[in-house]
C-alpha cells in the first residue's frame, strides 16, 4: 500500500486534532453553563414533578444550574422532537418515559424523529404503576369480580382513560388480552374529568396514575382493586397487584429516564449519569417519588435502553393487534 507523504500525514493529523480537541475540551469543561431538561408535557404531572426534583438534586451534584422547560403537545412529540434535533453536547436533555420512548413510535405513524436512533440514555429514573379503581358503590369488588362480570356481558363494562393511546388505555387493553374479556374504552381529555365521571358512576372502571386517585380512595368515593406493577405500591400497600389478583404475568408500568441527543460525548454522558446517581441517593428525592406512587430505578443507561426496547416491542404488538390509532 502506498504511504502518504509526510506533509500529507501532517495535514491529516492537524485536521483530526482540530476536530477532536474542541470536543475533548468541551467534555473536560462540562458543564460550563446551565443544563435544561425538557419535559414534553404541561406542568404539574408526574413527568414534571420527577424532572423538577431531579433537576434540583443534579444542580447540587454538578455545581451548575439545571432547569426544567415544559414543551407540551402532541402526546409528548413536540418536546421530544426539540431534544432529538438539539446539539449533542449534554446541555439539552429529555425526561422521557415509556409513553414517549416506547409507545409513541407505534402510536403515531408520522413522528418527526426516530426514537430508536435520535436518543442515547443517560440513565433510568423511576418506575410508576397505575391503579385500577372503581366507584365505591360498584358491585365489582375485585379483579376476579371484574373478569366474571365482563365474561357474563361482553362489551358492556366501560373503562375510562385520560386519552387514547395513554398508559391507562393500554393497561386496559392488556387486561382484555390477558383475561380474554371485552371492555368498552371511554377516552377523556385528561385524568381529572375521567375520575370525576368514574366517581359519579358514569363509567365502570379506570386505570389511573396513583396520586390523583388518592383523595377519592381515601374519601370513600373510589375503591382500589389492584395496581399494575410487579409488586405492591408503597402508597397502597394493602392493594394487590393485578397478577396477585389472579391475572398471571400481568404488568403495565411507566418507566422514566433521562436521555440525550444521539452523539453526545461519552465523557459528558458519564458526568450526567454520575450526577443522576447522586441525585437518586437523596432521601428528599426518594420521598417525593414515593408520594407520586413511584419507585426510584437503579440500573445503567444500557439497561434502560434495553427496557425501552422491550417495552416498544410489547406495546407495538398490542397497538397493532388492538387497532389503536391516534391522528
Secondary structure, DSSP 8 states (H G I E B T S, - for coil): -----HHHHHHHHHHHHHHHHHHHHHHHH--SS-EEEEESS-TTSHHHHHHHHHHHHHHHHHTS-EEEEE---GGGHHHHHHHHTS-SSSSEEEEEEIIIIIIHHHH-TT-SS-HHHHEEEEEEEEEEEEEEEEETT-S--SHHHHHHHHHHSTTT-EEEESSTTSHHHHHHHHHHHHHT---EEEE-SSHHHHHHHHHTTSSSEEEEESHHHHHHHHTTSEEEEEE-SSS--GGGTTS-BTTTTT-TT---EEEEEEEEETT--HHHHHHHHHHHHHHHT-HHHHHHHHHTTEEE----HHHHHHHHHHHHHHHHHHHHHHT----
